[in-house]
Amino acid sequence: MSGALESNRVAQAYLFYGPEGVGKSKMAEVLMRRLVCRAPELDEPCGACPDCRMFEAGTHPDVHRVGNPDDKSLGIDAVRRLQGVLSYTPYGRTHVTYVAPADRLTLQAANAFLKTLEEPPGRAVFILVSAYPERIPPTVLSRCVRIPFRHLSSEEIIGSLGTMGYMGPEVRTAAAFAEGNLAKAVELVSGAWSPQVRDEVISLAKRARSLGTVEVAALAQEMASRAVLEERLRMLAAWYRDLLMWLETADEVLVVNADRLSEIRSAAQGYSARELVQIITRIENALQRLEGNGNPRLIAEVLLLGLAAR
């Protein structure tokens, strides 16, 4: 990408695609800023020219945004409005259009957009962003240079959080729970992560073998929300995984709940590796049923009864 910018061989349309939270939108913003800058330094915008200042303020007349995450679909009217503004001569170097989520273009809108991609009325660059490129018509895809994005490793997330100024054991924990999603990791480490909830989940795991049916029913009722149950299942999985990692390797680096290491050492002695693998498998199966639109309360009851029966 930087080579194309330096040699002024920018493509007319790009598609940034990959899972949610891996930097697609952020990279699109970087490219847009670089494209409108009048005095770029290699592949970096200068940050000081009038165009950079207008971009920062969200008022640049050449930057057009189609769609937002709350849109269930992007219709023909949005494309027609875009076609209208693109008919004017750009204020600066080129029109830059950001379309996201591009997979929500209706068929009618996609067909109209295709005509704009094929025959833009003037200088224009299009940046499409999607987590589901298979939902975009092939005719539109064929006009784009496709750039894939992937899930980040825990170490990559930890490094990125470090550059943002986040430090401490909670960074490794957040990275592990983020599942390759940097945006989710930032959300967790900056406040959405609830130490109290994690304490409750770890306490539940410690007494899981002694749960009675009445307590199981009460706990399942507390976790009857899909979002609540998913959060707790992932925390449970991480706890039991830590026990397994410690039992098998005694390597602190592999532990997610690094700030609870002494408890992990103690709790791990009460299990065999085979038992822990079976428990983790049960939790993963519960997550799959939850993702398959299963009943959260029933899923929680079945899992807790299974843990109590061990």
N, C-alpha and C positions, 0 to 999 in steps of 0.2 A: 504493500500500500504506500509506504513512504517513498519507494522508488518511483511509483507512478506520479506522486505529487511533485517530487523534485523535477521530473522530466516533463511535467505538464501533460501526462498521458492518462488523465483521469477518465474512467469509464463513465458512460452516461447513466447507468443504473447499477446499484449494488443491492444485494440481499444479504443481510446479516442474520443468520439463523442458528438456533441452538436452544438449549433449555433456558428456563426462566432464571434470572439472577446471575448470569455469567458474564455480564459486561457488554451486551449487544448495544443497548441504548446509550451507554456511556461512550462507547467507541463511535457510535453514530454522531453524538454531540461533538466529539473531538474532531471528526472529519468535517462536519458542517462548519465548525468554527474556523478550521484551516482553510476551507474553500472560500469563505467570504473575506478572509483577511487580505488586506491590500499590500502588506509588507511582511510576508512570512519569512521565517528564517529556517531554511531547509524544510522539514516537515512539521514545524511548530508555528502556530500563529504568534504574531508579535505581542498581542494583548494591549496595545496602546493606540492603534489607529482608530479612526471613527467607526469603521466597520466592526472591529472587535468590541468596542465599547457598546455599540448598538446591539450586538449579539448578546453580550452579557446582560443588557437591560431587557432583552426580549422584544426589542422594537425594530430589528433589522428588516427592511422592506423586502429583501430577497429571500428570506427564510420562511418557508411555509410548512405547516404541520397539519397532517391529515390523520384524524383519529386520536383516541386516548384509551387507556386500559379499561375504562368503564363502558365503552361502546360495545354493544352486542353485535353490531354490524356496521360496515362503512358503505353507505349507499351512493347512488348515482349523483345526488345533489352535492355531496362533498367533492366528488371528482369534477363536476361542472364548475364549482367555485374555484377549484384549483386551476382549471383550464383558463378561467377568466383572468386570474392574476398573472398567469404565465404568459399571457398575450402581450403584456407590457414589457418594454425594454428594462432589463435589470438595472437597479441603482448602481451596483458595483460590477463585479466580475461575472457573476452568473446567478441564476435562480438556484436555490437548493431546497429540495422538497423531502420531508421526512414523513414516511407512511408507516404507522404502527397502531395496532397489530395488523400487518398486511394480510394475514390469513382471514381477516373478517370482511374483506371486500366482497360485496355481493357479486353474483355473476354479471349482472348488468353493469355495476360499477367497475368490475375488473375489465370488462370488454371496452368500456370507455377509456379506462386508464391505459389499456394496451395501445390504443390509438395515440395517446399522448406520449407514451414511451417510444413508439415508432416514429412519430413525427412531431416532436416538441416544437412549439411556435417560436422558440428562440434558444438562447444559451440556458441550459438547465442540467442539473444533476439530481438524480433520484436515489434516495436511500430507504430501502424497505427493511423492516425488522419483523421477525416472526419466530415463534417457538414451534410453529406447526407448518413448515413449508409445504408439506404434502397437500395442504388445503388450498394452496394458491394455484390458479390455473396454469398448466404447463406453458401456455403461450406467453404469460407474463414472466414466468421463471426463465424462459429461454432468452429474454431480453436483459437479464441481470447477470452481473458477475457475482457468483455465490461465494460467500465467505463464512465458513463454519465456526461456531464457538462451542466449547465443551465445558463439562463440569470441571471445576477446579479441585485440585487435591487439597487435603487438609493443610499441608505445608505451604501451598501457594496462598491459601486464605490467611493462614497465620502471618505470612510475610506481608500480605497486603494490609491486614489489620495493624501490623506493626508500623508500617509507613504512615498510617492514619493516626498513630499515637496511642493505640490501644495496647496495653501491656497487662501482664498478670496471668494467673492460671485459668481465669475465666475465658481467655482468648482461645486456648486449646479446646476447651469444652464447647464454646460457641462454634468453632470451626468444625468440630466433629458432628454437631447436631445440624449444621447448615446444609449438609449433603451436597457439597460442591457449589452452593449458591452464596456468592459473596454478599449480595444484598441482604439475604437472610442472616448471615453471620454478623453484619454490621448492626442489623436490627436487634439481634440477641444481645450482643456485647454492649450496646448502648442503652439498654434499659428494658427491652421486651423479655429478656431472660429473667425468669423469676427464681431466685435462690430458694424461696419458700416452697414453691411447687416441687423443685428438685428434692428438697429435704423430705417432703411428704412422700414422694415416689420412692426414695431410698429407704425410708422408714417402712413403707409398704412391702418392699422387697425383703427386708430383714425379717418381717413377721409373716411372710406369705404362707409358710408351712402350717401356721397355727390359726389361719383364718377360719371362722365358722360360717355357716350358710347365711346367718342373719347379717353379719358384717360384710360378706360378699355382696349381698343384695343392696346394702346401703352404699357401698363403694361403687357398684355398677350404676346406681342411680346418679351418683355424683359425676360419673363419667359418661352420662347419656348424650352429651354433646359431641358431635363428630370431631370438632377441633380440639376439645379438651382431651378426648380419648387418644387422638393421634399424638398429641404432645406427650402425654404420659406413657404411651406405649414406646415411643422413641427414647424417652428417658430410661424406662425400664430396660430396654434392649441394650442401651449404652452401659448401664450398671452391670448387668450380667456379663456383657462382653468384657468389661474391665476385670471382673472376677476371673473369667476364663483366661484372658491375656496374662494376668498376674500368676495364675496357677501354672500356666504353661511356660512362661518366659521370665517372670519376675523382673520385667523391664519397665521402669517408670515412664519411659518415653511413649510407650504404647497405651498408657492409661488415659482415658478421656477425662474422667473426673479426678484430675490430678490433685486437687485440693482435698480430696477425701482418701488419700493413699493409705493412711493407717487403718481406716475402716475397711478398705478393700482387702488389705493383707489379712485382716482378721476374718472377714466374711468368706473369703475364698477357701479357707480351710474346711468349711462345712459342706463343700461340694466336690464331686468328681468332675473331671472334664466332660465326661459323657453326659452327666446331668445338666451341666451348663449349656452344652450344645443343644440338648433337647428343649430346654427352657427358651433359649434364643430362637429356636425354630418355631416354637409355639407362638412367640410374640410376633415374629415375622409373618406367620400365617394369619394372625389376627389383623395385622396391618393390611395384608392383601385383601382380606374379607371386608375391611373398612373401606379400602379404596374401591372395592367392587360394590359399594353402596349397601353393605350389610348394616343391620341394626346395631348401633353403637352399644346400647345397654346389654343386648344379648351377647355380643362379642366380648364385652368386659366380663360378664358373668362366667362365660365358658372358660375364658383364660384364667380368671382368678380361682375358679374351682379346680382347674387343672394344676395350678401352682400349689394350692392348698393340699391336694391329694398326694403330692410327692413325698 
